[in-house]
Amino acid sequence: MTGKFSIYYNPQAGSGRARDVLKELRVTGYRLPEDSDYRDCRDIVVIGGDGTFNRLLNELERPEEHRFVLLAGGTSNSLYSQISGKESAADKMRRYLDGAAFRPVDVPQLICNGQTWRFVNEASVGFAAAIAREIEKRQTKRLFNRLHINELAYIATAFRCWRKDEPMMLSLNNNRRISGDLYPCPNAQLDDGLIDVFTLRCPRLRLPIELTRLVKATREVHSLYSSREQVREGHWTFDKPLPVEIDGNPIGETTEIHLSLYDKQIQVL
């Protein structure tokens, strides 16, 4: 592979936040490559949110051959916040250029409808996936991002899905936080070789209460309607086709999924 690093960014991420980050880096004097192919570089600077990184992870044939420098520019930057806290893009680039150590991260893989999908944060089936599907379909997310009240996009869409979608959620967590500021598995770790599985089944009228208990939860909240376990692999079947998403990206509907996990397969900063 050639080149010190390349840039992979989504100009639509965060309704333009990724473009702002790119502009900020250029203004502060970083010499960024113009036309390098990210597939040819070992190090890839990723500007966007969780969905942007997920798309890259599934585009690359062998992601383990690359290292990823994540710069937050999306709506939900769950992975970035877990790895870098509130570090600015300029400070992150400075650390990278100074030779900072990368962190090894597990990569779960989900087989859905005969296709394999990689993810890092979480995958979900059911209600949370229905929200991701509706947000992708409508302009809600883009509008609320422009108004800087993006969390309300999830609330508004969740209310719409609550009235019509199945009040069931299966969440496969490699990270503590998922979109909408939910923490279904506050003990989940990116590099422990395990996936934290959260399952919720409850009456429709009970669903808002159960989800509210997960918002910014700092510890596991137990309920008669939910359960948690840790696995390295698993297989789940459903009575009817349910929506599925990975790191906020809808990937269709299915009646079964299979999960496997690869320990510390990629390196991120």
Short mmCIF file of the C-alpha atoms (twelve columns), coordinates in Angstrom:
data_MODEL
# 
_entry.id   MODEL 
# 
loop_
_atom_site.group_PDB 
_atom_site.id 
_atom_site.type_symbol 
_atom_site.label_atom_id 
_atom_site.label_alt_id 
_atom_site.label_comp_id 
_atom_site.label_asym_id 
_atom_site.label_seq_id 
_atom_site.Cartn_x 
_atom_site.Cartn_y 
_atom_site.Cartn_z 
_atom_site.pdbx_PDB_model_num 
ATOM 1   C CA . MET A 1   0.000   0.000   0.000  1 
ATOM 2   C CA . THR A 2   1.205   3.515   -0.784 1 
ATOM 3   C CA . GLY A 3   0.789   6.944   0.785  1 
ATOM 4   C CA . LYS A 4   0.876   8.029   4.432  1 
ATOM 5   C CA . PHE A 5   -2.904  8.367   4.753  1 
ATOM 6   C CA . SER A 6   -6.044  8.981   2.735  1 
ATOM 7   C CA . ILE A 7   -9.370  10.710  3.439  1 
ATOM 8   C CA . TYR A 8   -12.768 8.992   3.471  1 
ATOM 9   C CA . TYR A 9   -15.676 11.271  4.291  1 
ATOM 10  C CA . ASN A 10  -19.391 11.590  3.763  1 
ATOM 11  C CA . PRO A 11  -20.313 15.161  2.718  1 
ATOM 12  C CA . GLN A 12  -23.914 14.518  3.834  1 
ATOM 13  C CA . ALA A 13  -22.987 13.318  7.341  1 
ATOM 14  C CA . GLY A 14  -24.484 15.427  10.097 1 
ATOM 15  C CA . SER A 15  -26.108 17.652  7.439  1 
ATOM 16  C CA . GLY A 16  -22.724 19.092  6.522  1 
ATOM 17  C CA . ARG A 17  -20.742 18.629  9.749  1 
ATOM 18  C CA . ALA A 18  -18.273 16.362  7.961  1 
ATOM 19  C CA . ARG A 19  -17.634 19.109  5.389  1 
ATOM 20  C CA . ASP A 20  -17.042 21.571  8.221  1 
ATOM 21  C CA . VAL A 21  -14.480 19.246  9.826  1 
ATOM 22  C CA . LEU A 22  -12.657 18.861  6.512  1 
ATOM 23  C CA . LYS A 23  -12.644 22.622  6.030  1 
ATOM 24  C CA . GLU A 24  -11.393 23.161  9.579  1 
ATOM 25  C CA . LEU A 25  -8.461  20.825  9.029  1 
ATOM 26  C CA . ARG A 26  -7.449  22.605  5.836  1 
ATOM 27  C CA . VAL A 27  -7.698  26.034  7.498  1 
ATOM 28  C CA . THR A 28  -5.539  24.917  10.442 1 
ATOM 29  C CA . GLY A 29  -2.755  23.939  8.066  1 
ATOM 30  C CA . TYR A 30  -2.983  20.174  7.713  1 
ATOM 31  C CA . ARG A 31  -1.799  18.990  4.309  1 
ATOM 32  C CA . LEU A 32  -4.514  16.581  3.290  1 
ATOM 33  C CA . PRO A 33  -4.321  14.308  0.245  1 
ATOM 34  C CA . GLU A 34  -6.555  15.361  -2.643 1 
ATOM 35  C CA . ASP A 35  -7.023  12.339  -4.867 1 
ATOM 36  C CA . SER A 36  -5.581  9.305   -3.094 1 
ATOM 37  C CA . ASP A 37  -7.633  6.104   -3.218 1 
ATOM 38  C CA . TYR A 38  -8.388  5.073   0.355  1 
ATOM 39  C CA . ARG A 39  -8.083  1.405   -0.624 1 
ATOM 40  C CA . ASP A 40  -4.402  1.915   -1.470 1 
ATOM 41  C CA . CYS A 41  -3.425  3.497   1.856  1 
ATOM 42  C CA . ARG A 42  -2.777  1.719   5.124  1 
ATOM 43  C CA . ASP A 43  -4.109  4.624   7.202  1 
ATOM 44  C CA . ILE A 44  -7.544  6.074   6.435  1 
ATOM 45  C CA . VAL A 45  -8.833  9.266   8.071  1 
ATOM 46  C CA . VAL A 46  -12.620 8.817   8.350  1 
ATOM 47  C CA . ILE A 47  -14.737 11.978  8.657  1 
ATOM 48  C CA . GLY A 48  -18.385 11.303  9.458  1 
ATOM 49  C CA . GLY A 49  -20.550 9.444   11.924 1 
ATOM 50  C CA . ASP A 50  -21.123 5.805   12.832 1 
ATOM 51  C CA . GLY A 51  -22.949 5.130   9.569  1 
ATOM 52  C CA . THR A 52  -20.077 6.551   7.512  1 
ATOM 53  C CA . PHE A 53  -17.526 4.307   9.190  1 
ATOM 54  C CA . ASN A 54  -19.851 1.332   8.860  1 
ATOM 55  C CA . ARG A 55  -20.153 1.847   5.104  1 
ATOM 56  C CA . LEU A 56  -16.364 2.003   4.781  1 
ATOM 57  C CA . LEU A 57  -15.949 -1.116  6.903  1 
ATOM 58  C CA . ASN A 58  -18.241 -3.014  4.532  1 
ATOM 59  C CA . GLU A 59  -16.676 -1.573  1.363  1 
ATOM 60  C CA . LEU A 60  -13.144 -2.721  2.202  1 
ATOM 61  C CA . GLU A 61  -12.253 -6.255  1.202  1 
ATOM 62  C CA . ARG A 62  -9.738  -6.679  4.055  1 
ATOM 63  C CA . PRO A 63  -10.270 -3.956  6.709  1 
ATOM 64  C CA . GLU A 64  -7.722  -5.600  9.009  1 
ATOM 65  C CA . GLU A 65  -4.984  -4.385  6.635  1 
ATOM 66  C CA . HIS A 66  -5.843  -0.751  7.401  1 
ATOM 67  C CA . ARG A 67  -5.744  1.600   10.394 1 
ATOM 68  C CA . PHE A 68  -8.562  4.111   10.936 1 
ATOM 69  C CA . VAL A 69  -8.346  7.660   12.327 1 
ATOM 70  C CA . LEU A 70  -11.908 8.645   13.276 1 
ATOM 71  C CA . LEU A 71  -12.990 12.291  13.205 1 
ATOM 72  C CA . ALA A 72  -16.530 13.024  14.422 1 
ATOM 73  C CA . GLY A 73  -18.748 14.589  11.765 1 
ATOM 74  C CA . GLY A 74  -22.046 12.722  11.969 1 
ATOM 75  C CA . THR A 75  -25.334 12.806  13.822 1 
ATOM 76  C CA . SER A 76  -24.487 9.977   16.187 1 
ATOM 77  C CA . ASN A 77  -20.788 9.648   16.925 1 
ATOM 78  C CA . SER A 78  -21.068 6.783   19.402 1 
ATOM 79  C CA . LEU A 79  -17.837 5.065   18.417 1 
ATOM 80  C CA . TYR A 80  -15.897 8.333   18.408 1 
ATOM 81  C CA . SER A 81  -17.152 9.348   21.852 1 
ATOM 82  C CA . GLN A 82  -16.166 5.978   23.324 1 
ATOM 83  C CA . ILE A 83  -12.655 6.147   21.863 1 
ATOM 84  C CA . SER A 84  -11.870 9.867   21.912 1 
ATOM 85  C CA . GLY A 85  -14.305 11.593  24.256 1 
ATOM 86  C CA . LYS A 86  -14.624 15.249  23.229 1 
ATOM 87  C CA . GLU A 87  -11.241 15.551  21.505 1 
ATOM 88  C CA . SER A 88  -11.294 17.950  18.556 1 
ATOM 89  C CA . ALA A 89  -10.494 16.898  15.012 1 
ATOM 90  C CA . ALA A 90  -7.341  19.040  14.981 1 
ATOM 91  C CA . ASP A 91  -6.084  17.525  18.242 1 
ATOM 92  C CA . LYS A 92  -6.818  14.009  16.991 1 
ATOM 93  C CA . MET A 93  -4.853  14.638  13.786 1 
ATOM 94  C CA . ARG A 94  -1.996  16.079  15.795 1 
ATOM 95  C CA . ARG A 95  -1.837  12.946  17.940 1 
ATOM 96  C CA . TYR A 96  -1.953  10.749  14.859 1 
ATOM 97  C CA . LEU A 97  0.891   12.610  13.154 1 
ATOM 98  C CA . ASP A 98  2.891   12.428  16.393 1 
ATOM 99  C CA . GLY A 99  2.659   8.633   16.304 1 
ATOM 100 C CA . ALA A 100 -0.129  7.913   18.808 1 
ATOM 101 C CA . ALA A 101 -0.924  4.256   19.493 1 
ATOM 102 C CA . PHE A 102 -3.990  2.773   17.793 1 
ATOM 103 C CA . ARG A 103 -6.571  0.754   19.711 1 
ATOM 104 C CA . PRO A 104 -7.447  -2.797  18.608 1 
ATOM 105 C CA . VAL A 105 -11.223 -3.217  18.269 1 
ATOM 106 C CA . ASP A 106 -13.406 -6.303  17.825 1 
ATOM 107 C CA . VAL A 107 -15.422 -6.629  14.611 1 
ATOM 108 C CA . PRO A 108 -18.750 -8.519  14.818 1 
ATOM 109 C CA . GLN A 109 -20.253 -9.896  11.612 1 
ATOM 110 C CA . LEU A 110 -23.936 -10.421 10.939 1 
ATOM 111 C CA . ILE A 111 -25.333 -12.773 8.295  1 
ATOM 112 C CA . CYS A 112 -28.707 -11.471 7.119  1 
ATOM 113 C CA . ASN A 113 -30.552 -12.795 4.068  1 
ATOM 114 C CA . GLY A 114 -27.434 -14.616 2.918  1 
ATOM 115 C CA . GLN A 115 -25.201 -11.515 3.020  1 
ATOM 116 C CA . THR A 116 -22.451 -10.781 5.562  1 
ATOM 117 C CA . TRP A 117 -22.286 -7.344  7.186  1 
ATOM 118 C CA . ARG A 118 -19.556 -6.003  9.486  1 
ATOM 119 C CA . PHE A 119 -20.260 -3.546  12.304 1 
ATOM 120 C CA . VAL A 120 -18.471 -2.091  15.324 1 
ATOM 121 C CA . ASN A 121 -21.061 -0.352  17.523 1 
ATOM 122 C CA . GLU A 122 -24.268 -2.348  17.361 1 
ATOM 123 C CA . ALA A 123 -26.788 -4.175  15.244 1 
ATOM 124 C CA . SER A 124 -30.469 -4.348  16.044 1 
ATOM 125 C CA . VAL A 125 -33.620 -6.128  14.944 1 
ATOM 126 C CA . GLY A 126 -37.152 -4.898  15.556 1 
ATOM 127 C CA . PHE A 127 -38.154 -1.544  17.019 1 
ATOM 128 C CA . ALA A 128 -34.761 0.259   16.964 1 
ATOM 129 C CA . ALA A 129 -34.193 -0.937  13.398 1 
ATOM 130 C CA . ALA A 130 -37.636 0.348   12.433 1 
ATOM 131 C CA . ILE A 131 -36.617 3.797   13.706 1 
ATOM 132 C CA . ALA A 132 -33.408 3.686   11.641 1 
ATOM 133 C CA . ARG A 133 -35.404 2.646   8.579  1 
ATOM 134 C CA . GLU A 134 -37.904 5.501   8.986  1 
ATOM 135 C CA . ILE A 135 -35.191 8.098   9.592  1 
ATOM 136 C CA . GLU A 136 -33.406 6.957   6.442  1 
ATOM 137 C CA . LYS A 137 -36.638 7.080   4.447  1 
ATOM 138 C CA . ARG A 138 -37.768 10.538  5.529  1 
ATOM 139 C CA . GLN A 139 -36.090 13.938  5.757  1 
ATOM 140 C CA . THR A 140 -36.560 14.125  9.540  1 
ATOM 141 C CA . LYS A 141 -32.908 13.572  10.407 1 
ATOM 142 C CA . ARG A 142 -31.577 16.145  7.945  1 
ATOM 143 C CA . LEU A 143 -34.058 18.818  9.056  1 
ATOM 144 C CA . PHE A 144 -33.389 18.331  12.769 1 
ATOM 145 C CA . ASN A 145 -29.620 18.304  12.166 1 
ATOM 146 C CA . ARG A 146 -29.855 21.702  10.523 1 
ATOM 147 C CA . LEU A 147 -31.667 22.982  13.615 1 
ATOM 148 C CA . HIS A 148 -29.012 21.349  15.891 1 
ATOM 149 C CA . ILE A 149 -31.664 19.338  17.734 1 
ATOM 150 C CA . ASN A 150 -30.862 15.998  16.108 1 
ATOM 151 C CA . GLU A 151 -31.885 13.907  19.127 1 
ATOM 152 C CA . LEU A 152 -35.456 15.065  18.557 1 
ATOM 153 C CA . ALA A 153 -35.370 13.315  15.184 1 
ATOM 154 C CA . TYR A 154 -35.091 9.991   16.995 1 
ATOM 155 C CA . ILE A 155 -37.834 10.921  19.456 1 
ATOM 156 C CA . ALA A 156 -40.243 12.031  16.723 1 
ATOM 157 C CA . THR A 157 -39.539 8.939   14.623 1 
ATOM 158 C CA . ALA A 158 -39.750 6.625   17.646 1 
ATOM 159 C CA . PHE A 159 -43.249 7.958   18.386 1 
ATOM 160 C CA . ARG A 160 -44.314 7.270   14.796 1 
ATOM 161 C CA . CYS A 161 -42.922 3.698   14.936 1 
ATOM 162 C CA . TRP A 162 -44.405 3.094   18.383 1 
ATOM 163 C CA . ARG A 163 -47.896 3.345   16.944 1 
ATOM 164 C CA . LYS A 164 -47.407 0.712   14.230 1 
ATOM 165 C CA . ASP A 165 -44.259 -1.418  14.641 1 
ATOM 166 C CA . GLU A 166 -43.617 -4.505  16.739 1 
ATOM 167 C CA . PRO A 167 -42.778 -3.541  20.393 1 
ATOM 168 C CA . MET A 168 -39.796 -5.907  20.388 1 
ATOM 169 C CA . MET A 169 -36.075 -5.114  20.192 1 
ATOM 170 C CA . LEU A 170 -33.003 -7.306  19.871 1 
ATOM 171 C CA . SER A 171 -29.812 -5.252  20.219 1 
ATOM 172 C CA . LEU A 172 -26.308 -6.712  19.684 1 
ATOM 173 C CA . ASN A 173 -23.909 -4.336  21.398 1 
ATOM 174 C CA . ASN A 174 -20.156 -3.981  21.024 1 
ATOM 175 C CA . ASN A 175 -20.345 -0.439  22.414 1 
ATOM 176 C CA . ARG A 176 -22.209 1.036   25.369 1 
ATOM 177 C CA . ARG A 177 -24.092 3.758   23.490 1 
ATOM 178 C CA . ILE A 178 -26.326 3.469   20.429 1 
ATOM 179 C CA . SER A 179 -28.280 6.060   18.443 1 
ATOM 180 C CA . GLY A 180 -30.782 8.160   20.329 1 
ATOM 181 C CA . ASP A 181 -28.516 8.238   23.414 1 
ATOM 182 C CA . LEU A 182 -29.691 4.780   24.495 1 
ATOM 183 C CA . TYR A 183 -27.415 2.626   26.673 1 
ATOM 184 C CA . PRO A 184 -28.985 -0.845  26.548 1 
ATOM 185 C CA . CYS A 185 -25.718 -2.486  27.686 1 
ATOM 186 C CA . PRO A 186 -23.646 0.010   29.707 1 
ATOM 187 C CA . ASN A 187 -20.981 -2.645  30.364 1 
ATOM 188 C CA . ALA A 188 -20.311 -3.436  26.687 1 
ATOM 189 C CA . GLN A 189 -16.689 -3.092  25.573 1 
ATOM 190 C CA . LEU A 190 -15.164 -2.712  22.109 1 
ATOM 191 C CA . ASP A 191 -12.309 -5.117  22.743 1 
ATOM 192 C CA . ASP A 192 -13.436 -7.782  25.230 1 
ATOM 193 C CA . GLY A 193 -14.135 -10.489 22.637 1 
ATOM 194 C CA . LEU A 194 -17.842 -10.544 23.528 1 
ATOM 195 C CA . ILE A 195 -21.119 -9.124  22.232 1 
ATOM 196 C CA . ASP A 196 -23.622 -7.883  24.817 1 
ATOM 197 C CA . VAL A 197 -27.115 -8.939  23.770 1 
ATOM 198 C CA . PHE A 198 -30.121 -6.922  24.959 1 
ATOM 199 C CA . THR A 199 -33.624 -8.274  24.361 1 
ATOM 200 C CA . LEU A 200 -36.825 -6.346  25.052 1 
ATOM 201 C CA . ARG A 201 -40.381 -7.658  24.661 1 
ATOM 202 C CA . CYS A 202 -43.214 -5.759  26.264 1 
ATOM 203 C CA . PRO A 203 -46.798 -4.538  25.746 1 
ATOM 204 C CA . ARG A 204 -46.983 -1.586  23.353 1 
ATOM 205 C CA . LEU A 205 -48.121 0.851   26.056 1 
ATOM 206 C CA . ARG A 206 -45.128 -0.150  28.194 1 
ATOM 207 C CA . LEU A 207 -42.517 0.423   25.478 1 
ATOM 208 C CA . PRO A 208 -41.898 4.189   26.044 1 
ATOM 209 C CA . ILE A 209 -41.247 3.525   29.735 1 
ATOM 210 C CA . GLU A 210 -38.782 0.736   28.994 1 
ATOM 211 C CA . LEU A 211 -36.879 2.827   26.449 1 
ATOM 212 C CA . THR A 212 -36.789 5.872   28.713 1 
ATOM 213 C CA . ARG A 213 -35.020 3.759   31.330 1 
ATOM 214 C CA . LEU A 214 -32.188 3.189   28.837 1 
ATOM 215 C CA . VAL A 215 -31.531 6.863   28.019 1 
ATOM 216 C CA . LYS A 216 -28.044 7.813   29.283 1 
ATOM 217 C CA . ALA A 217 -28.114 4.813   31.631 1 
ATOM 218 C CA . THR A 218 -24.841 4.486   33.561 1 
ATOM 219 C CA . ARG A 219 -25.586 0.970   34.778 1 
ATOM 220 C CA . GLU A 220 -27.689 -1.949  33.624 1 
ATOM 221 C CA . VAL A 221 -31.382 -1.380  34.349 1 
ATOM 222 C CA . HIS A 222 -33.261 -4.624  34.935 1 
ATOM 223 C CA . SER A 223 -36.885 -5.187  34.012 1 
ATOM 224 C CA . LEU A 224 -39.445 -7.973  33.776 1 
ATOM 225 C CA . TYR A 225 -39.539 -7.334  30.028 1 
ATOM 226 C CA . SER A 226 -35.819 -7.278  29.203 1 
ATOM 227 C CA . SER A 227 -32.802 -9.567  29.444 1 
ATOM 228 C CA . ARG A 228 -29.055 -9.412  28.782 1 
ATOM 229 C CA . GLU A 229 -26.375 -11.936 27.972 1 
ATOM 230 C CA . GLN A 230 -22.849 -12.013 26.539 1 
ATOM 231 C CA . VAL A 231 -21.984 -14.218 23.574 1 
ATOM 232 C CA . ARG A 232 -19.271 -14.799 20.985 1 
ATOM 233 C CA . GLU A 233 -21.714 -16.041 18.392 1 
ATOM 234 C CA . GLY A 234 -25.439 -16.611 18.132 1 
ATOM 235 C CA . HIS A 235 -28.415 -17.399 15.939 1 
ATOM 236 C CA . TRP A 236 -31.884 -15.874 16.264 1 
ATOM 237 C CA . THR A 237 -35.132 -16.571 14.430 1 
ATOM 238 C CA . PHE A 238 -38.333 -14.509 14.340 1 
ATOM 239 C CA . ASP A 239 -41.979 -15.341 13.674 1 
ATOM 240 C CA . LYS A 240 -42.233 -12.786 10.879 1 
ATOM 241 C CA . PRO A 241 -39.836 -10.553 8.880  1 
ATOM 242 C CA . LEU A 242 -38.456 -7.737  11.035 1 
ATOM 243 C CA . PRO A 243 -36.291 -4.726  10.056 1 
ATOM 244 C CA . VAL A 244 -32.538 -4.952  10.681 1 
ATOM 245 C CA . GLU A 245 -29.915 -2.194  10.961 1 
ATOM 246 C CA . ILE A 246 -26.163 -2.065  11.559 1 
ATOM 247 C CA . ASP A 247 -24.636 1.092   13.080 1 
ATOM 248 C CA . GLY A 248 -27.700 3.064   11.990 1 
ATOM 249 C CA . ASN A 249 -27.754 1.760   8.396  1 
ATOM 250 C CA . PRO A 250 -30.912 -0.238  7.489  1 
ATOM 251 C CA . ILE A 251 -30.104 -3.478  5.645  1 
ATOM 252 C CA . GLY A 252 -33.578 -4.927  5.052  1 
ATOM 253 C CA . GLU A 253 -35.960 -7.344  6.778  1 
ATOM 254 C CA . THR A 254 -35.408 -10.960 7.785  1 
ATOM 255 C CA . THR A 255 -36.745 -13.874 9.824  1 
ATOM 256 C CA . GLU A 256 -33.290 -14.978 11.050 1 
ATOM 257 C CA . ILE A 257 -29.781 -13.671 11.686 1 
ATOM 258 C CA . HIS A 258 -26.458 -15.257 12.603 1 
ATOM 259 C CA . LEU A 259 -23.733 -13.458 14.578 1 
ATOM 260 C CA . SER A 260 -20.002 -14.152 14.818 1 
ATOM 261 C CA . LEU A 261 -17.170 -12.044 16.218 1 
ATOM 262 C CA . TYR A 262 -13.510 -11.489 15.312 1 
ATOM 263 C CA . ASP A 263 -11.309 -10.393 18.209 1 
ATOM 264 C CA . LYS A 264 -9.343  -7.142  17.810 1 
ATOM 265 C CA . GLN A 265 -9.530  -7.333  14.016 1 
ATOM 266 C CA . ILE A 266 -9.088  -3.627  13.236 1 
ATOM 267 C CA . GLN A 267 -7.125  -0.704  14.711 1 
ATOM 268 C CA . VAL A 268 -8.713  2.673   15.380 1 
ATOM 269 C CA . LEU A 269 -7.597  6.008   16.792 1 
# 
